[in-house]
Each structure stands twice: as structure tokens, then as C-alpha cells.
């Protein structure tokens, strides 16, 4: 005897037919961008850093007060093109940071030459296709005994301004990344040094 009654599929068959929600998702441009930069974190260590981390540029903080520490308290003030008042202002630095999404924050101790590390990384990142790469060092520039303030830089390939010279709050930036940094109360205290490489 024929019947028009439709047979409902079993629960198990419905489950088998249901597309899996656990299928791997294709990488987004942002994750592809960051994964392509992971190799440079290890490269920073090979160059002498303690560690390095990818950070969003929104977590690189700038403030007007930072350059006061250069102007009042640093003997290198106005002695180099990489120091205030010649280095980029906090306002200009903020605009530059906002043109990028990602940076490599490099952490070193007193044995690390942060300037050499970030300059080398800038070049390697650039050659890897990130053509907008730019590095920020730490501390005053000592490439020349006396800076050529009235003319072109003698070491334009190696000279880079310090993060703090451009108004970057190194303390807030390092802490946001989970890196250690404290006020050094004595010469025997632990010292931490930081550099930054913008990548895009």
C-alpha cells in the first residue's frame, strides 16, 4: 500500500548534514600581516635584544611632558639632530604612529646596543617588503663626536631619533606590552632599554 507520508530524517542524519561551525577560518589580512612579522621577533634576540613583541601602534603612547625630561635634565639636549628641539614633536609622532597598525617593541638590557638592533631590523623588515619600516632608538646619538647641526647628517643610514626624543612615553608603552620598566633609583638598579620599529 502506497502512502504520501514523508519520512522525517533522523536526528543523526540532520547532524551529519549540518555544516561544521568548527572549520578553520581563512586568515584575515591583519593576522597574515602579524604572522609574517613573527620571524623578526626572534631576529631581534639574535641581534642582542632580550626579547621583542608585536604591539598595536594604538598602544604606543605619546605625551607633551616627555620632551621636558630631555630639555630639563638631559645634557644632550639640542646637541644632536636626533634630539629635541630638532627631533619630531609629540604631535607629529602621533600622526606618524596613526599611519601604521603594528610596531615591533624591542627590549634590551645594558649590554644591548638598541640603536644598532633597531636600525638593522628596520633594514631587514624593509627588504622583506614592508617598505614603510622606520626605527626609533633610545638615548642620545653618539655616532659623531660633534653633530653637524647646520648640515646633512654624516650617518643618515644609522642615525635614528630616540623614542623619548619624539615624545613617546616609553614607560607607558613598555608596561602596556607587559615588559618591565621602573625608575632606576641607583646605578646598581636594573636598567631596561627600549626601541621601536614601525612596520607596514
N, C-alpha and C positions, 0 to 999 in steps of 0.2 A: 504494500500500500504506500503510495507516494504522499509526501507531506510538504507543505511550503514553509514549515517551521525552520528558521535558521538556527544553526548550532553556534552558540557563543564560544569564542576561543577560550581556552583555559587561562588561568592566571599566569602560569609559567610561560605560555606562548606569548602572552602580552608583554611579559618582562623581557623575553628574548628579542622581541621585535623593537622594543624601545631603544632608541639610540643612547649610547653611554654618555653620561654627563662628565665622566672622568677622563675623557680623551684628552691628550696633551694639546694645549693651545699653541698656535703659532706664535713665535716671539714678536713682540712689538718693536718698533724702531728704537724705543728707549732702552729695552732690555738688550737688544742687539748691540746698541751703542756702548752700553756699560760692559757687556761681556767681552767686547773687543778690546777694552782697556784693561782688563784684569791682568794681562801679562805685564803691564808696566808697573804694577804694584810690586811684583817680585823683582823687577828690574831695578826699582828704587833701592831695594835691600842690597842687591848685588853691587850697586854703586856706592854703598856705605851708609844708607839710612837704617834706622831701627825698624821702621815699618812705614806703610803708606796706605791710604784709604781713598776710595772714591767718595766724594761728597757733592751734594747739590749746591750750586752757587747761591741758592737762597739761604744756605746755612753758612755762608762766608759773610761775616758781619763787618760793616764799616761804621765809623763814628768820627765826628769832628774833633773830639777830645784827643784822639790818638796822636795826632801830629803835635799836640802841645808837649807830649813827652819827648819828642825829637827836638823841638825848639827850646824847651827849658829842661835840660838835664842830660842832653847828649852832646859831647864835644865835637861830634862830626857834623853838626847842623850847618847847612849851607856850604859844606866843604866838597860836595860831590854832586854831579848831575843826577845821581840816583837817590839823593836825599832831599827833603824839603829845604827850601821852597821850590826846588826845581822838579821834584817828582810829582806825579799826578795827584790831584786833590782827592779827598774822600768822595766828593760828588762825582767827579769824573770816573773814579774807580768803581763806584756803584753802578754807573751807567754801563761801563765795560763788563762788569760781572753779570749784569742782567742780559747781556747779549749771548751768554753761554748758559748751558744747563748743568754741566758737570765739570768738576775740577779734581785733581789729584792732590791731596794734602799729604805732605812728606814730613815725617817726624824723625829727628835725629838727636843724638846726644853731643857732648862737647867734642867728641872725636870726629864728628861728621862735618864735611865741608858742604853745607847745604847749597851754597851758590853753585858749586860745580855739579852737584847732583841734579838740581832742577834745570840747569842750563843744558846738561847732557840729555835729560829726559825730554825737555822741550824739543830738541833737535830730533830725537828718535820718534817721538809722537808725531811730529810734523812729517817726517819721512814715511810714517805708516799711513799717511793720508789725512790726518787731522790738521789741515793747513792753517787753521787759526790758532794753533797752540801758542801759548805765551806763559813765561815763568816769572814768579816773584820769589826773590831770595829772602834772606834775613840779615839784619845788621848792616852797618855801613860798608860801602865798597872800598876795598883796599887794593884794587888792581893797579892803581897808579900811586906813586908817592905824593903827587900833587895833581888833582883833577884839572883837565883842560876846560874850565868853565866857560871860557869865551869862544870855544870852537867845537869841532866834532869830537866825539868820544874816541879814544885811542883803542878801546877794547869793546867795540859795539857788539861783537859776537858773544862776548862773555859777561858783559855788564848788565845786571838786571836790578831794578829797584827792590827794596825790601818790602814785605807785606805791610809792616807798620809805617814805612815811609809813605805809603799810598793811602793811609787811613784805615787799613784793615785791623780790626780788633782781634789780635792773634789769640788772646785768652779765650774770648767767647767762641771763636771759631774752633779752636782745638777742643775745648770742653764739649761743644755740641757734637763733635765727631767721636767723643769718648776717649780722647787722648789726654795724657797727664800734662798739667802745667800749673805751676804755683809761683807765687812771688818768691824769688831767691833772697833769703834773708842774710845769707853769709856766703863767702867764697867756697865754702865746703858743701853748700847745698846742691841738691840735684838740679841740673840745668837741662832744659828741653828746648830744642830749636825746631822751627817750622819753616817750610817753603811750600809754594803752591804752583801748580801747573794747570792753566785753563786749557780745556780740550773741547774741540767741536769739529 
